[in-house]
Amino acid sequence: MKGEGTGFGMVMRDENGAFLRAATRWEKDCWPPEIAEMKAVEFGLRQLEMSGHGRAIVEMDCRGVATALQKTNQTRLEGWLVIRDLQAEAQRLDTISWSFIKRAGNNSAHIMAHTPCNWKTQEIWESRPPIFLLYVLAKERKPKCLQN
């Protein structure tokens, strides 16, 4: 429910756009949208590391956070220390690039972010997506990074 916490969601795909992993997480704290997006990126990086994949294009629908992550110098964005920590965490992986994408371009992650509102926990799906996500994955275009 609105005002009762923050949900995070992520979907990992391979270079062909095939499903690899999805995860949701619910935290009781409420944050402003940009801080919540930073926390979601942190959650996604942990999932990436846990899965054993070291290369990724991280797409997000918060232009301010995507832009700040692409910069190497201090930003005026609230939470710039978190941005710096995320950049440092990403350096432990092989290759990470940050990309802004409109929400309509990645409905699956948006749905995953709203799913934990029902469970108030963390859930991870590997190899097979959750049934409620199948239709969206089938209809969704290939991720921006995979388009020719």
N, C-alpha and C positions, 0 to 999 in steps of 0.2 A: 504494500500500500504506500501511496505517496507520503513522504515525510517520515517513514519508519525505517529507512535504511537505503542502501545502495546496492544494486545488482550489477555484476560484471559478466560479460559473455565473450567467448572467442571461438572461432572456427579456424582450424588449420587445414590447408589443402596442399596437395603436391604440385609439381610444376605443370601438370595437366589439368589441374582444377579438381581432382578427385579428393574426396573427403579423407582426412587422416585422423582428426581429433577435434572434439568440441568440449568445452568446459563452461560451467557457470559457477558463480560464487556470490554469496549474499553476505554483506556486512551491515551491522546495525547502525553505523555512523552515516550521517547524511553530509555530503560535500557539495560545494559549488560544481557545476558541470565540468570545468577545466580540471579541477583537482580529481574528480571522479574519473575522468578520461585518463589522467596520469596513473591513477591506481589500477585502472583496467589494463593499461599498457604493461605495468609492472606484473600484473597477474598473467598476462599473455606471454611475457618473456619467461616467467617461471615455467609455464606450461611448455613452451618451446624447449627450454633446457631439459625438463623432465622427459620429454619425448625423444631426446637424443638428436634432434635436428639443430644444426648450428647456423643455417642460412635461412633468411626470411625477408619478405617484404611485409612490413607491418602497416596495414591500412586502418585508418581511423576517421571518424566523421567530425573531429574537432580540429578545425584548421589551425587555431592558435597553438595547440599542443604539437601537431605535426610540424609546423613551421619552427617552433622552438627546438624540437628534437633534431632538426636538420642543421641547426646552427651550432657552432663550436664555442661561441662566446656567451657571456651572460645575457639573459633575456629579461625583459620587464614583466613577463608573465608571472602572475601570482603562483608561487610554488616553484620558482626557478631552481631551487636546491633539489627538488624532486627530479626535475628535468636533468640536472647534472648527474644525479644518481642513476637515472635510467640510461643515460648515455654511457656511463661507466659500466653498468651491468651488461649492456649490449656489446661492449668491446670484448667481453669474455667469449662471445659467440663468434662464429666464423665471419658471417656477413649479415649485416642488418641494414635495411634502408627503410625510411619512414615515408609514408604517403598519405595525403588527404584524399578521402573519397566521400562523396555525398552519401547520406544514409540510405537512400534508395538504391545505391549500388552495392550494398552489403546488408541486405535484410536479415540474413542468417545470424550474423553476430548481434544485431539489434534484438532479434527474438531471443537469442541465448541470454542476453543481458537482462531481459524481463522475466525469463523463466524462473530464476531462483526466488522471485517474490512469492512463489507458491510453496517452495520447499524450505527456505531459510537455512540453506546449507551449501555445501559445495558438491558438485557432481561432475564426473568426467566420463566421456564416451570415447573409446578408441576403436578404430577400424570401422565401426558401424555407427552412423548418426542416430540420434534419438528419433523415434518415429514421428514426432511432431515437427521435425525439421526436414523430413524427406521432400515434401512438396516444394518448400522454399528453395532447397538446394537444387532441385530439378529445374525450377523456373529461373533461378538466378543466373545471370550471365557469368562468364568466366571472370575471375578477379582481374582487375585493371592490369596487373603486372603480367598476365598471361595472354593478353590480347595482342594480335599481330598488327 
